């Protein structure tokens, strides 16, 4: 009977030791979990910040593209308008040349 109690006492002692080991391991794992959760949160915040920066950059790129397109339209309109002015000046120059020729003809007839 003495051996039975001793055997039982050993088993209880081993179970208690194992229980202490498991509690210690559990505490370690909880600490690691907390650290991992903190790292995950920081990572998510960094990702949100990166996405926000990317969206802002895309928005600025689109705005710059729109400004460039508007400037190109303005330049094209100015060039077209300038071309119209040149054509008008050529037309007026031709009219003046025609009038001068007529005046010369009239002057020749008078001589």
C-alpha positions in Angstrom: 0.0 0.0 0.0 2.9 2.2 0.8 4.2 1.8 -2.7 0.8 2.8 -4.1 0.8 6.0 -2.2 4.3 6.7 -3.2 3.5 6.0 -6.9 0.4 8.2 -6.6 2.5 10.9 -4.9 5.0 10.7 -7.8 2.3 11.0 -10.4 0.7 14.0 -8.7 4.1 15.6 -8.4 4.7 15.0 -12.1 1.3 16.3 -13.0 1.8 19.4 -10.9 5.2 20.0 -12.5 3.7 19.6 -16.0 0.9 21.9 -15.0 3.5 24.6 -14.0 5.4 24.0 -17.3 2.2 24.4 -19.3 1.2 27.6 -17.4 4.7 29.1 -18.0 4.5 28.1 -21.7 1.0 29.6 -21.9 2.3 32.9 -20.4 5.1 33.0 -22.9 2.7 32.3 -25.8 0.4 35.1 -24.6 3.3 37.5 -24.6 4.3 36.5 -28.1 0.7 36.8 -29.2 0.5 40.3 -27.8 3.8 41.3 -29.5 2.5 39.8 -32.8 -0.8 41.7 -32.5 1.1 45.0 -32.0 3.3 44.3 -35.0 0.3 43.4 -37.1 -1.4 46.7 -36.0 1.7 48.7 -36.9 1.9 46.9 -40.3 -1.8 47.7 -41.0 -1.3 51.4 -40.1 1.8 51.5 -42.4 -0.2 49.9 -45.2 -3.1 52.4 -44.8 -0.6 55.2 -44.9 1.1 53.8 -48.0 -2.3 53.4 -49.7 -3.2 57.0 -48.8 0.1 58.3 -50.2 -0.4 56.3 -53.4 -3.9 57.6 -53.8 -2.7 61.2 -53.2 0.1 60.7 -55.8 -2.4 59.3 -58.3 -4.7 62.2 -57.7 -1.9 64.7 -58.2 -0.8 62.8 -61.4 -4.3 63.0 -62.8 -4.5 66.7 -61.9 -1.1 67.3 -63.6 -2.3 65.4 -66.7 -5.5 67.5 -66.8 -3.4 70.7 -66.5 -1.1 69.5 -69.3 -4.0 68.7 -71.6 -5.6 72.1 -70.9 -2.3 73.8 -71.7 -2.0 71.8 -74.9 -5.6 72.7 -75.9 -4.7 76.4 -75.1 -1.6 76.2 -77.2 -3.4 74.5 -80.1 -6.1 77.2 -79.9 -3.5 79.9 -79.8 -1.7 78.4 -82.8 -5.0 78.1 -84.7 -5.9 81.6 -83.9 -2.4 82.8 -84.8 -2.8 80.9 -88.1 -6.1 82.6 -88.7 -4.5 86.0 -88.1 -1.7 85.2 -90.6 -4.3 84.2 -93.2 -6.2 87.5 -92.6 -3.0 89.5 -93.0 -2.2 87.6 -96.3 -5.7 88.3 -97.5 -5.4 92.0 -96.7 -1.9 92.1 -98.3 -3.3 90.6 -101.5 -6.2 93.2 -101.5 -3.7 96.0 -101.1 -1.6 94.6 -103.9 -4.6 94.4 -106.2 -5.6 98.0 -105.4 -2.1 99.2 -106.0 -2.1 97.5 -109.4 -5.4 99.2 -110.3 -4.0 102.5 -109.2 -0.9 102.0 -111.4 -3.1 101.1 -114.3 -5.1 104.3 -113.8 -1.9 106.3 -113.6 -0.6 104.8 -116.8 -3.8 105.7 -118.6 -3.4 109.3 -117.4 0.1 109.6 -118.9 
